[in-house]
Each structure stands twice: as C-alpha cells, then as structure tokens.
C-alpha cells in the first residue's frame, strides 16, 4: 500500500518538474528575443525579395483581336437564263481574265428570233425610206410617214432586246481572278439558281475584323496592322482602307477592313487571322511586372524599397499586357519596385533586394 503512494508521489513530482522546465525555457526565449519581436531588443528578420529599378522605356499600346481573311472580289457564277450547257471554257483552279467567256448556253432559238427580227427590221427600213421620198414629193401625209418611222424604231428595239437575251447565254468573267471547282457538265440543264463555280480575286486580300467601341477614336484610315494565320508563322502586314461608320449594336464593336498583298497566294479567303494594331506609342512609359501589383479596395498598390525597408505606395495604371502594366502615376524613375513576396510583406518590413531586369 505504501508502495502505491510512493509511485503516485513520484509521478506528481515528475509532472511538476516538466511544467517548471517548460515555463523556464519560454522565459529564456522571450528574454533572448528569439521570437523575432523588438521587445527583447533583438533585430527583426529581413525578407529576401526580387525587385526592379524603374526606368523610362518605349511602349507600344497594341490591341490583339481576331479577324477573317476575305477575297478582294468574290462571286458565285450563275446564269441569268435557263438552258442546256453547250460549252465550258475554263479549267478548275486556274486564273481567268476579265471578259473571258466561261460557259455557253444553247442559244439556237434566240438566234432564230434575232434573224426574224432583223428581217422585219430591214423590210421596215425600206418602207420608211420609200415613205420619206413620197413625203418629199407630197404624195403622202406627215402622219403616214410618222407611222412608218415608228414601226421601224419598234422593230429596232425588238432586235436590241433579243440581242440582250442572246448575250445572257454567254457567262463571262466579271473580273480577273482564280476560278474554283465547277458543279456542272456539258449537257446539263441549268437555271438562274444553279451555282456554276466560284470566282475569287485574291491579290490583294481583305482582312475583316472588329474592335471594341472604346478604341474607335484610335483607329484611323491607312493605319498599319500586322497579322498571322494558323497555317504559317509568318507575320503579314496590311493597311486599313475602310471603317464602318456606325457601331454594331449587338456586339458593341466597330467593323474595320484592311488590305494586304498576297503575291504568292499564301493567304486563303476564309482563313482565321490574329490581328495586332498599334493604337498609340509612348516614349517615356513606366512599366512594372503584373505580379508586383496588389489590388486593394480603392485601387492598386505596389511595394518599393526605401532605406532598406518595404514601403507600400498607391499607383494608377493604364494599359496591361500579358507581362507588364503601364503605371501612370505613383512611381518615379529610380524607385525600386519589389516583384516577389508582395503578399508576405508589411509596411516598414526590412528587405534585402535582389535587382532583376525586365
């Protein structure tokens, strides 16, 4: 029984000693300043961070949008009249010249109508000539001669109408360009709704794109644009030649067209294009990396290093790119902006800065 009490007493003494030791150790840590505070007179821990020295640089405010490449001229060839195709005078995928006859439709019935009209016209012309001679001799009245002349003019108009119908049986190239794949063969019966082939003029090509309305005042005629396509890594250039006079109410964008040379026919109509426009250029811009910006309730701030300590300053920004942001106020040339550890820093925290270049 006495042994049991002795064991209890030893356990109690051991626990009391552990508590005393822990309290003594904590007091020693506090007195030595090991907690990082200034209470014991110890030196605060410095943060090692990266930073940049602000310098003025040239900055081009580029706008990246998407667009579509279009042919300079494009038409789906169709006939104005119905009939059998008697001749096809082009090869698919070749260049044709303006005015070249591409397709011929059966015109025998119209040719016969024209011959009949010309015969009647010649007979009427003879009658008009005789009536004119008789009028000069006073053998007929002016009214009779006028009737003969009117008949001749009517027949001439009929012949002209038939010639117009005859011309419609020949489908000609309205402009020079490359003709696509045909959808007809000789002997097929076509109507005005039949698409024969597509004709495109592809040098130069048009670049069709839209920009948000807030940039409408920065786009001017003859402005240069650069673009590239998914088919090639080459950078192409063009010039703005037309701007829509109004904003699209559905998308709130302004439609623009540019013209680009395509001598090697590398740019195909319908291709997707990534367009870059230079809206403005600033020669003395201040740029900082995006990661240095700290969003706050009333705007944006950054940390700078001043006298070895972190100082938080409010800044106003302009255009943002993928990597940097333009600072319009709040920073000066020579300031050291901290680019890492922004979320861990506090005002007046000691910092050791490793300067990097952007």
Order of alpha helices (4+ residues) and beta strands (2+ residues): alpha-beta-beta-beta-beta-beta-alpha-alpha-beta-beta-beta-beta-beta-beta-beta-beta-beta-beta-beta-beta-beta-beta
